[in-house]
Amino acid sequence: MADVIHVLSSSDDDDIESLPDLRTRLMPMLVPTLQKQLDTHTLRLSSNEDDTNDKDCKLVDVEPLGINEKSKQPAVPVTSYDSEEELPDILDFTVTTSHSQISAEEDIEMVEDTNFKYVAKRLLVEEVHKEKETRRKQREIEKQRKAIEKAEAKARREAEKKMKHALKPGECMKYVIVQLDRQLLELAEGSQVISHLQNADLRYRVVDSPVAATTTILRVDPLTLQETLAEEAVVVMALNEFLDLVKHQVYEGGLGLCQRYCEWKQRLGNANITLVVCGIDAYFRNEKMGRQHDFRSAVLGETAKPVRKKKPGKVLHCTSAVHVSRVDIEMVLVNAQLECGLNHRFMSDSTKVATFILQFTKAVAETPFKREKGQPLFSWYAEGNREATVKVDRSGVGLLKLWHQQLRQFNNVGVEVAQAIAREYPSPQALVQAYRKCQTHREASLLLADISVRRQAGPLVSTRRVGPELSKKIHVFFTTRDPEITLG
């Protein structure tokens, strides 16, 4: 159905010809405004109530502009007026909605409703998508975290495995470095020490130590290759210097060796020092031979003969007038050990000094492995011992002997006491049930006090009682619930 144009018409019965032709006069004014709304809107023009003619105007349907539907010919051209005076007096006209406008509003509401649903659905889809994306990112982060934790755990296991392997006695020597002081190489023992270290494939360094003729050891971390100084050190002292310290402490009243040890310990960072002295046995042997020679000369009335030159390896080291005895040396060393904690070793020759340093290095390298192996798994767990074990077969033979062994674990409990208690209570369960039947705690603690114990046999037989102290200990052991309580 073609669109129509509504024009003004009079409601009076007057001649229609008296009204102006609004099609030709109003169209030039309305076309620019109505051309865009021609297909969807309907116009209604009404005159104002204050109109001079006092006539209502209403809308009537007209044909579309431009084309006559019947003849399909162009409509009569619209003419325009040059002046506003020629236009009829139209006080007011308004545009009102008709049924088509209501339908348009319903369509608009429907479109708006559809748009709202579409936007809401779009927002919901976006929110669901964002939630899925968030969960996906969280899963990726969790997956990465688990992968990192797994890699760290694997690296930790590998590090622990490598560390345990490096601490074994066969491998620990590869992760130590022996540091030798330059002054040690000037002594006769220095060349022997280097020779022994090279034969054992040990790494060593020659450094300037704060203490002369000192040997220190560095531990190398198998993972980080970081070097740490061990808490052990060896000081090799010449025989003349050691004898001078002993004489100064014994005969002059000075601190001597103790003072020297404190200085060493402060310079080496509170390390545990072991003093090594070479040739002390040769010194005492030469002293004994010298005394015997002097006594023989005095008896025979001979003048003292000059001492023969010894071989290079047997030169006398003591040239002082005051001779130091073995008792003096022992007294000084015991004093240093009690007051300062000094360890000492006396070696006969330079080869044994080098062997001792090699053994000392091996002991320091194996110390972490031995400490870890010696630590118990539980602080309260008694260390296993295979001595005096009791074998129990399936038929129960050996249980009584095992009960005797358990009783003998208490202090001052011998075979006779254990057998006397086992005669009255042949099993731990029987003893526990007897404790439960006691009325008071005192009665239970003294339950075993009056049991008689036979000692020896024959005419030398004697009897005694278990006693209250042992009875209380056994009672506490079998009835207490406090793991920290002591039996003493």
Contacts in CASP RR format, 6 or more apart in sequence:
PFRMAT RR
TARGET T0000
AUTHOR 0000-0000-0000
METHOD contacts of the structure
MODEL  1
MADVIHVLSSSDDDDIESLPDLRTRLMPMLVPTLQKQLDTHTLRLSSNED
DTNDKDCKLVDVEPLGINEKSKQPAVPVTSYDSEEELPDILDFTVTTSHS
QISAEEDIEMVEDTNFKYVAKRLLVEEVHKEKETRRKQREIEKQRKAIEK
AEAKARREAEKKMKHALKPGECMKYVIVQLDRQLLELAEGSQVISHLQNA
DLRYRVVDSPVAATTTILRVDPLTLQETLAEEAVVVMALNEFLDLVKHQV
YEGGLGLCQRYCEWKQRLGNANITLVVCGIDAYFRNEKMGRQHDFRSAVL
GETAKPVRKKKPGKVLHCTSAVHVSRVDIEMVLVNAQLECGLNHRFMSDS
TKVATFILQFTKAVAETPFKREKGQPLFSWYAEGNREATVKVDRSGVGLL
KLWHQQLRQFNNVGVEVAQAIAREYPSPQALVQAYRKCQTHREASLLLAD
ISVRRQAGPLVSTRRVGPELSKKIHVFFTTRDPEITLG
2 63 0 8 1.000
2 64 0 8 1.000
2 69 0 8 1.000
3 38 0 8 1.000
3 39 0 8 1.000
3 64 0 8 1.000
4 61 0 8 1.000
4 62 0 8 1.000
4 63 0 8 1.000
4 64 0 8 1.000
5 23 0 8 1.000
5 38 0 8 1.000
5 43 0 8 1.000
5 61 0 8 1.000
5 62 0 8 1.000
5 63 0 8 1.000
5 64 0 8 1.000
5 65 0 8 1.000
6 42 0 8 1.000
6 43 0 8 1.000
6 44 0 8 1.000
6 45 0 8 1.000
6 59 0 8 1.000
6 60 0 8 1.000
6 61 0 8 1.000
6 62 0 8 1.000
7 22 0 8 1.000
7 23 0 8 1.000
7 26 0 8 1.000
7 59 0 8 1.000
7 60 0 8 1.000
7 62 0 8 1.000
8 19 0 8 1.000
8 22 0 8 1.000
8 26 0 8 1.000
8 45 0 8 1.000
8 57 0 8 1.000
8 58 0 8 1.000
8 59 0 8 1.000
8 90 0 8 1.000
8 93 0 8 1.000
9 16 0 8 1.000
9 19 0 8 1.000
9 57 0 8 1.000
9 58 0 8 1.000
9 59 0 8 1.000
9 60 0 8 1.000
10 16 0 8 1.000
10 19 0 8 1.000
10 55 0 8 1.000
10 57 0 8 1.000
11 55 0 8 1.000
11 56 0 8 1.000
11 57 0 8 1.000
11 58 0 8 1.000
12 55 0 8 1.000
19 88 0 8 1.000
20 87 0 8 1.000
20 88 0 8 1.000
22 88 0 8 1.000
23 62 0 8 1.000
23 78 0 8 1.000
24 76 0 8 1.000
24 78 0 8 1.000
24 79 0 8 1.000
25 81 0 8 1.000
25 86 0 8 1.000
25 87 0 8 1.000
25 88 0 8 1.000
27 65 0 8 1.000
27 78 0 8 1.000
28 78 0 8 1.000
28 79 0 8 1.000
28 80 0 8 1.000
28 81 0 8 1.000
30 43 0 8 1.000
31 65 0 8 1.000
31 78 0 8 1.000
34 41 0 8 1.000
34 43 0 8 1.000
38 64 0 8 1.000
40 100 0 8 1.000
40 104 0 8 1.000
41 95 0 8 1.000
41 97 0 8 1.000
41 100 0 8 1.000
41 101 0 8 1.000
41 104 0 8 1.000
42 59 0 8 1.000
42 97 0 8 1.000
42 98 0 8 1.000
42 100 0 8 1.000
42 101 0 8 1.000
43 59 0 8 1.000
43 95 0 8 1.000
44 58 0 8 1.000
44 59 0 8 1.000
44 94 0 8 1.000
44 95 0 8 1.000
44 96 0 8 1.000
44 98 0 8 1.000
45 57 0 8 1.000
45 58 0 8 1.000
45 59 0 8 1.000
45 90 0 8 1.000
45 93 0 8 1.000
45 94 0 8 1.000
46 56 0 8 1.000
46 57 0 8 1.000
46 58 0 8 1.000
46 92 0 8 1.000
46 93 0 8 1.000
46 94 0 8 1.000
47 53 0 8 1.000
47 55 0 8 1.000
47 56 0 8 1.000
47 57 0 8 1.000
47 90 0 8 1.000
47 91 0 8 1.000
47 92 0 8 1.000
47 93 0 8 1.000
48 91 0 8 1.000
48 92 0 8 1.000
50 91 0 8 1.000
51 91 0 8 1.000
52 89 0 8 1.000
57 93 0 8 1.000
63 69 0 8 1.000
63 75 0 8 1.000
65 75 0 8 1.000
65 78 0 8 1.000
66 74 0 8 1.000
66 75 0 8 1.000
67 73 0 8 1.000
67 74 0 8 1.000
67 75 0 8 1.000
68 74 0 8 1.000
68 75 0 8 1.000
81 87 0 8 1.000
97 105 0 8 1.000
159 223 0 8 1.000
162 222 0 8 1.000
162 223 0 8 1.000
163 222 0 8 1.000
163 223 0 8 1.000
165 171 0 8 1.000
166 172 0 8 1.000
166 174 0 8 1.000
166 175 0 8 1.000
166 222 0 8 1.000
167 368 0 8 1.000
167 369 0 8 1.000
167 372 0 8 1.000
168 369 0 8 1.000
169 366 0 8 1.000
169 369 0 8 1.000
172 365 0 8 1.000
172 366 0 8 1.000
172 368 0 8 1.000
172 369 0 8 1.000
173 200 0 8 1.000
173 201 0 8 1.000
173 202 0 8 1.000
173 361 0 8 1.000
173 362 0 8 1.000
173 365 0 8 1.000
175 219 0 8 1.000
175 220 0 8 1.000
175 221 0 8 1.000
175 222 0 8 1.000
175 365 0 8 1.000
176 202 0 8 1.000
176 203 0 8 1.000
176 217 0 8 1.000
176 218 0 8 1.000
176 219 0 8 1.000
176 220 0 8 1.000
176 230 0 8 1.000
176 361 0 8 1.000
176 364 0 8 1.000
176 365 0 8 1.000
177 203 0 8 1.000
177 204 0 8 1.000
177 205 0 8 1.000
177 217 0 8 1.000
177 218 0 8 1.000
177 220 0 8 1.000
177 227 0 8 1.000
178 197 0 8 1.000
178 202 0 8 1.000
178 203 0 8 1.000
178 204 0 8 1.000
178 205 0 8 1.000
178 215 0 8 1.000
178 216 0 8 1.000
178 217 0 8 1.000
178 218 0 8 1.000
178 357 0 8 1.000
178 361 0 8 1.000
179 204 0 8 1.000
179 205 0 8 1.000
179 206 0 8 1.000
179 207 0 8 1.000
179 209 0 8 1.000
179 215 0 8 1.000
179 216 0 8 1.000
179 217 0 8 1.000
179 218 0 8 1.000
180 190 0 8 1.000
180 193 0 8 1.000
180 194 0 8 1.000
180 204 0 8 1.000
180 205 0 8 1.000
180 206 0 8 1.000
180 207 0 8 1.000
180 215 0 8 1.000
181 206 0 8 1.000
181 207 0 8 1.000
181 208 0 8 1.000
181 209 0 8 1.000
181 211 0 8 1.000
181 212 0 8 1.000
181 213 0 8 1.000
181 214 0 8 1.000
181 215 0 8 1.000
182 206 0 8 1.000
182 207 0 8 1.000
182 208 0 8 1.000
183 212 0 8 1.000
183 213 0 8 1.000
184 190 0 8 1.000
184 193 0 8 1.000
184 212 0 8 1.000
184 213 0 8 1.000
184 214 0 8 1.000
184 215 0 8 1.000
184 236 0 8 1.000
185 191 0 8 1.000
185 194 0 8 1.000
185 206 0 8 1.000
187 213 0 8 1.000
187 236 0 8 1.000
187 238 0 8 1.000
187 350 0 8 1.000
188 278 0 8 1.000
188 350 0 8 1.000
189 236 0 8 1.000
189 278 0 8 1.000
189 350 0 8 1.000
189 353 0 8 1.000
189 354 0 8 1.000
190 350 0 8 1.000
190 354 0 8 1.000
191 350 0 8 1.000
192 350 0 8 1.000
192 351 0 8 1.000
192 353 0 8 1.000
192 354 0 8 1.000
193 215 0 8 1.000
193 353 0 8 1.000
193 354 0 8 1.000
193 357 0 8 1.000
193 358 0 8 1.000
194 204 0 8 1.000
195 354 0 8 1.000
196 354 0 8 1.000
196 355 0 8 1.000
196 357 0 8 1.000
196 358 0 8 1.000
197 204 0 8 1.000
197 357 0 8 1.000
197 358 0 8 1.000
197 361 0 8 1.000
200 358 0 8 1.000
202 358 0 8 1.000
202 361 0 8 1.000
209 216 0 8 1.000
210 267 0 8 1.000
210 268 0 8 1.000
211 233 0 8 1.000
211 235 0 8 1.000
211 264 0 8 1.000
211 267 0 8 1.000
211 268 0 8 1.000
213 235 0 8 1.000
213 236 0 8 1.000
213 237 0 8 1.000
213 238 0 8 1.000
214 233 0 8 1.000
214 234 0 8 1.000
214 235 0 8 1.000
214 236 0 8 1.000
214 264 0 8 1.000
214 268 0 8 1.000
215 233 0 8 1.000
215 234 0 8 1.000
215 235 0 8 1.000
215 236 0 8 1.000
215 357 0 8 1.000
215 360 0 8 1.000
216 229 0 8 1.000
216 230 0 8 1.000
216 232 0 8 1.000
216 233 0 8 1.000
216 268 0 8 1.000
216 271 0 8 1.000
217 229 0 8 1.000
217 230 0 8 1.000
217 232 0 8 1.000
217 233 0 8 1.000
217 360 0 8 1.000
217 361 0 8 1.000
217 364 0 8 1.000
217 365 0 8 1.000
218 227 0 8 1.000
218 228 0 8 1.000
218 229 0 8 1.000
218 230 0 8 1.000
219 227 0 8 1.000
219 228 0 8 1.000
219 229 0 8 1.000
219 230 0 8 1.000
219 364 0 8 1.000
219 365 0 8 1.000
220 226 0 8 1.000
220 227 0 8 1.000
221 227 0 8 1.000
221 228 0 8 1.000
229 271 0 8 1.000
230 271 0 8 1.000
230 364 0 8 1.000
231 270 0 8 1.000
231 271 0 8 1.000
231 272 0 8 1.000
232 271 0 8 1.000
232 272 0 8 1.000
232 274 0 8 1.000
232 360 0 8 1.000
232 364 0 8 1.000
233 268 0 8 1.000
233 271 0 8 1.000
233 272 0 8 1.000
233 273 0 8 1.000
233 274 0 8 1.000
234 273 0 8 1.000
234 274 0 8 1.000
234 276 0 8 1.000
234 356 0 8 1.000
234 357 0 8 1.000
234 360 0 8 1.000
235 264 0 8 1.000
235 273 0 8 1.000
235 274 0 8 1.000
235 275 0 8 1.000
235 276 0 8 1.000
236 276 0 8 1.000
236 277 0 8 1.000
236 278 0 8 1.000
236 353 0 8 1.000
237 275 0 8 1.000
237 276 0 8 1.000
237 277 0 8 1.000
238 317 0 8 1.000
239 277 0 8 1.000
239 278 0 8 1.000
239 279 0 8 1.000
239 280 0 8 1.000
239 283 0 8 1.000
239 317 0 8 1.000
239 318 0 8 1.000
240 317 0 8 1.000
240 318 0 8 1.000
240 319 0 8 1.000
242 277 0 8 1.000
242 280 0 8 1.000
243 283 0 8 1.000
243 317 0 8 1.000
243 318 0 8 1.000
243 320 0 8 1.000
243 324 0 8 1.000
244 320 0 8 1.000
245 256 0 8 1.000
245 257 0 8 1.000
245 260 0 8 1.000
245 332 0 8 1.000
246 256 0 8 1.000
246 257 0 8 1.000
246 324 0 8 1.000
246 328 0 8 1.000
246 329 0 8 1.000
246 332 0 8 1.000
247 320 0 8 1.000
247 322 0 8 1.000
247 324 0 8 1.000
247 328 0 8 1.000
248 254 0 8 1.000
248 256 0 8 1.000
249 255 0 8 1.000
249 256 0 8 1.000
249 257 0 8 1.000
249 258 0 8 1.000
249 332 0 8 1.000
249 335 0 8 1.000
250 324 0 8 1.000
250 328 0 8 1.000
250 331 0 8 1.000
250 332 0 8 1.000
251 322 0 8 1.000
256 332 0 8 1.000
257 332 0 8 1.000
257 333 0 8 1.000
257 335 0 8 1.000
257 336 0 8 1.000
257 342 0 8 1.000
258 335 0 8 1.000
258 336 0 8 1.000
258 339 0 8 1.000
258 340 0 8 1.000
258 342 0 8 1.000
261 273 0 8 1.000
261 275 0 8 1.000
261 336 0 8 1.000
261 340 0 8 1.000
261 341 0 8 1.000
261 342 0 8 1.000
262 340 0 8 1.000
264 273 0 8 1.000
265 271 0 8 1.000
265 273 0 8 1.000
265 340 0 8 1.000
272 343 0 8 1.000
273 342 0 8 1.000
273 343 0 8 1.000
274 343 0 8 1.000
274 344 0 8 1.000
274 345 0 8 1.000
274 360 0 8 1.000
275 342 0 8 1.000
275 343 0 8 1.000
275 344 0 8 1.000
275 345 0 8 1.000
276 344 0 8 1.000
276 345 0 8 1.000
276 347 0 8 1.000
276 353 0 8 1.000
276 356 0 8 1.000
277 344 0 8 1.000
277 345 0 8 1.000
277 346 0 8 1.000
277 347 0 8 1.000
278 346 0 8 1.000
278 347 0 8 1.000
278 348 0 8 1.000
278 349 0 8 1.000
278 350 0 8 1.000
278 352 0 8 1.000
278 353 0 8 1.000
279 317 0 8 1.000
279 346 0 8 1.000
279 347 0 8 1.000
279 348 0 8 1.000
279 349 0 8 1.000
280 329 0 8 1.000
280 346 0 8 1.000
281 346 0 8 1.000
281 348 0 8 1.000
282 314 0 8 1.000
282 317 0 8 1.000
282 348 0 8 1.000
283 316 0 8 1.000
283 317 0 8 1.000
283 318 0 8 1.000
284 326 0 8 1.000
286 316 0 8 1.000
286 318 0 8 1.000
287 318 0 8 1.000
287 323 0 8 1.000
293 304 0 8 1.000
293 305 0 8 1.000
294 304 0 8 1.000
296 302 0 8 1.000
297 303 0 8 1.000
297 304 0 8 1.000
297 305 0 8 1.000
307 316 0 8 1.000
310 316 0 8 1.000
318 324 0 8 1.000
333 342 0 8 1.000
333 344 0 8 1.000
336 342 0 8 1.000
336 344 0 8 1.000
337 343 0 8 1.000
337 344 0 8 1.000
345 356 0 8 1.000
347 353 0 8 1.000
347 356 0 8 1.000
376 383 0 8 1.000
380 483 0 8 1.000
388 405 0 8 1.000
390 398 0 8 1.000
390 401 0 8 1.000
390 402 0 8 1.000
390 405 0 8 1.000
391 398 0 8 1.000
392 398 0 8 1.000
392 399 0 8 1.000
392 402 0 8 1.000
399 427 0 8 1.000
400 422 0 8 1.000
400 426 0 8 1.000
403 418 0 8 1.000
403 422 0 8 1.000
403 426 0 8 1.000
403 427 0 8 1.000
403 428 0 8 1.000
404 415 0 8 1.000
404 418 0 8 1.000
404 419 0 8 1.000
404 422 0 8 1.000
405 418 0 8 1.000
406 428 0 8 1.000
407 413 0 8 1.000
407 417 0 8 1.000
407 418 0 8 1.000
407 421 0 8 1.000
407 422 0 8 1.000
407 474 0 8 1.000
408 414 0 8 1.000
408 415 0 8 1.000
408 418 0 8 1.000
410 470 0 8 1.000
410 473 0 8 1.000
410 474 0 8 1.000
410 477 0 8 1.000
410 487 0 8 1.000
412 470 0 8 1.000
413 470 0 8 1.000
416 453 0 8 1.000
416 454 0 8 1.000
416 455 0 8 1.000
417 453 0 8 1.000
417 466 0 8 1.000
417 470 0 8 1.000
420 451 0 8 1.000
420 452 0 8 1.000
420 453 0 8 1.000
420 454 0 8 1.000
420 466 0 8 1.000
421 431 0 8 1.000
421 448 0 8 1.000
421 451 0 8 1.000
421 466 0 8 1.000
421 474 0 8 1.000
424 448 0 8 1.000
424 451 0 8 1.000
425 431 0 8 1.000
425 434 0 8 1.000
428 478 0 8 1.000
431 474 0 8 1.000
431 478 0 8 1.000
432 478 0 8 1.000
432 479 0 8 1.000
434 447 0 8 1.000
435 444 0 8 1.000
435 447 0 8 1.000
435 475 0 8 1.000
435 478 0 8 1.000
435 479 0 8 1.000
438 444 0 8 1.000
438 447 0 8 1.000
444 475 0 8 1.000
444 479 0 8 1.000
445 468 0 8 1.000
445 471 0 8 1.000
445 472 0 8 1.000
445 475 0 8 1.000
445 476 0 8 1.000
446 468 0 8 1.000
446 471 0 8 1.000
446 472 0 8 1.000
447 471 0 8 1.000
447 475 0 8 1.000
448 466 0 8 1.000
448 467 0 8 1.000
448 470 0 8 1.000
448 471 0 8 1.000
448 474 0 8 1.000
448 475 0 8 1.000
449 465 0 8 1.000
449 466 0 8 1.000
449 467 0 8 1.000
449 468 0 8 1.000
449 470 0 8 1.000
449 471 0 8 1.000
450 465 0 8 1.000
450 466 0 8 1.000
450 467 0 8 1.000
451 465 0 8 1.000
451 466 0 8 1.000
452 463 0 8 1.000
452 464 0 8 1.000
452 465 0 8 1.000
453 463 0 8 1.000
453 464 0 8 1.000
453 465 0 8 1.000
453 466 0 8 1.000
454 461 0 8 1.000
454 462 0 8 1.000
454 463 0 8 1.000
455 461 0 8 1.000
455 462 0 8 1.000
455 463 0 8 1.000
455 464 0 8 1.000
456 462 0 8 1.000
473 487 0 8 1.000
473 488 0 8 1.000
476 485 0 8 1.000
476 487 0 8 1.000
477 487 0 8 1.000
END
